[in-house]
Amino acid sequence: MRHLRRLLILLLVIPLSLALIIGAMLAWVQWGSGAAALAGVAGRLVPGLVIEGLAVALPREVSAARITLADEGGAWLDISAPRITFDLKALLRREAHLHEVTARRITLTHLPANKEEAQDGKLLPSLPHLPLGIQLDRLAIDEIDVAESVLGQAFRLSAQGKAALVDARLSGEVSLTRLDAPGTAQLELDLAPDADRLFAKLDVAEPPG
C-alpha cells in the first residue's frame, strides 16, 4: 500500500514537475539565453533530468520530444511528447498557471530512491519548496506503462486530472482508466508534509475475480 500511495502521488507530482520548464522560460524571455538557462535550472532543481527536443512557442506553449528522470539505479521515468500550455503573464504574479499538460506516453520502470524517507522514517513523501505556485487546470496522459518491478504487476492506464502545488502543499484530483484490463480509479489528494497532513480518497472499480 505504501508503494501504491507513492505511485499515485507521483502521477500528480510528475506533470507539475514539468512546470519547472516554465521558470526557465522566464529566464529565456529576460536574458535571451534559453538553452543555457534551461540547462542550469534543470540541473540545479531536478537532479537526473534530461530534456530532448525542447520547442518553445511563446507566449503560451512549450513542448519536448522526450523527458527522462534518473536516479542511482538509472532512468526510472520516460515521458514521450510532453506538451504544456500556460499563461506567461501569470509568472509576473509568481504563479505558473498551466492550462494543460499532456503526454503521449509515460513509462515508469521503478520508483525513485527516497533516501530522506529511509533515514528519518517519515511516512509522507517530501515535496519541493518552489519559488512560485503551480496551478494545473487539465492533465491528460494517453498511456502510462508501469513495470512489474513497481507494484509486482505490470499494467497500462490513462490519466486525466487537475492539481496545484503551492508552498509545498499538493492538492488535486486524478482519474485513472486501465487500458489492459477493465478497471477505473478516482483519487482526491491533499498532501502537506511540512504540516504532517495527508487527505486521500481513492475509489477503485474493478470487475470481481
N, C-alpha and C positions, 0 to 999 in steps of 0.2 A: 504493500500500500504506500510505503514511503517513496518508492521509485515512481509509482503511478502519480503521486502528488507532484513530484519534481517534473515529470514529463508534462503534465497538464499546465503547470506554471510556465514551463519553457515555451509552450505553444503561444503564450501571451508575451513573454519576455523577448523572444526572438524577433518578431516583427517590430517591436518597439526599439530593440537594439539597432535595427536597420536605420532608425531615425537619427542615429548619430551622424549619418551621412549629411543630414540637413545642417548640422552645425558646421561641417566643413564647407558647405555651400555658402554660408555667410562669410567665411574667410575668403572663399573664392571671389565673392562679389566685392569685398572690401579691398583685397590685396592683389587680386588678379593672378594668383598662383595656385590654381585649383588642384592639380595633381599633387604638388608638394604639400599643400595644406592638408589635403585629404589623407595622404600617407602618414603625415605627422600626427594628426588627430586619431586616426585609426590605430596606429601603433601604440600611442600612449593610453588610450582609453579602453581598447579591446585587444588584449594580447592574443595572438594566434589568428587574427582576422586578415583575410586576403580577399581583395575585391578585383574582379576581372571584367574588362569591357565596360567601364563606367561611362555613362552617357548622361549629359545634363541638358535639359531643355527649360531654361529659365523663362518665366518666373514660377513654374508650377510643377515640374516633373523631373525626376531623376530615376535612372534605371541602370541595370548592370546585366552582364551575361551570366555571371556566376559569383557567389559569395561563399567562402568556406571559413569555418572556425576550427581550430585545432588546440589540443592540449598535449600533455606529455605522451599520451597514447596515440597521437596522430589526429587526423581530421575526424571530428565527430559529427559535424554538421555541414551539409552541402545544399545550397539554395540555388535553384536554376531560374533564370529570368525574373529576378525580383524587380518590382516597379513601385515607385512611391509618387503620389501626387499630393501637393501640400500648398499651404498658404504662406508664401515667403514673407509677407508683411507681419505675420504673427511673431516672427523672430525678434522683431523690434520690441515686442512685449515680453520677451524671454519665454516664449512658448513655441514649441514645434507642433503646429496644427496639421495633422495628416488627414487628408480627405480619404485616402485609400492606400492600402498596402496589399499588393498581390504578388503571387509567385506561381510559376508553373508546377514546380516540384520541390519538396524538401525531403532530404534523406538524412535520417538520424541513425548513426551506426552504434553509438554508445552514449551514455550520459556523461557529461563532463566531470572531471575530477573536482571535488569540492574539499580542498584542504582545510579551509576555515571551519567547515562543519565538522570534519573529523577531529579537529583539535579542541574545539570548545564545546562540542556536544550539543549545539543548538539544534532544535527541531525545525526551525524555519530557515529557509534559504535567505541569504543576504541579497539586497537589491542596491543598485548603484545610486549614488547621490549625484545627480546630473545638474549642470548649471542652468537648465531650463526644463520646464514641464513639457510632457508629451501627451497629446490628445489624438487618439486614432478613432476616426469615425467608422471605418469599414476595413475589416481584414478578410481576405479571400485567398485561400490556398487550394489549388486544384487537386494536388495529390501530396500526401505525406507518407513516406515509406519508413517504417520503424523496424529496425533489425531485431532478430531474435535475442541478441545479447542485451537488449534494453530491458525487456519485461519477461523474457522467457518464451515469447511467441512473436513471430513476425506478423505484421499486419499493415494494411494500407487504408488510408482515410482521407477525407477532405475536411476543410475547416472554414467556418465563417464566424465573424465576431466583431467586437469593438473593445477598446481598452484605453486606459490612461495610466501614466506613470508620473507622479508629482511628489517631490520631497521624499523619495524612497518609499512611496506607497503605491502599490499596484492594484488597480481595480479593473474589472472587465467581465465580459460575457463571451463565451465561445460555444459554437455548435459543431459537433463532430459527426460525420457520416462515414461508416465503413464502406470501402469500395470492394473489398474481397469477400465480404460476407454480410448478411443482414445485421443491422445494429446502428443505433444513434446514441449520442450523449450530449447533454446540456450542462455547461459549467458556469456558475456565478462565483466570482472571486473578489475578495477584498483582503489584501495582504500588506501588513505594515510591520516588518521585522523589528524595526527600532522600538516600536511600542509593544512588541511581543504579542501581536494580534493577527489572527487569521480567521476569516469567514469564508467558507467554501461550501457550495451546494452543488452536488453532482447528481443528475438524473440520467440513468442509463436504461435504454430499452433494447433488449435482445430477445430473439425467439428462444423458447425453452429448449433444453437439451444440450 
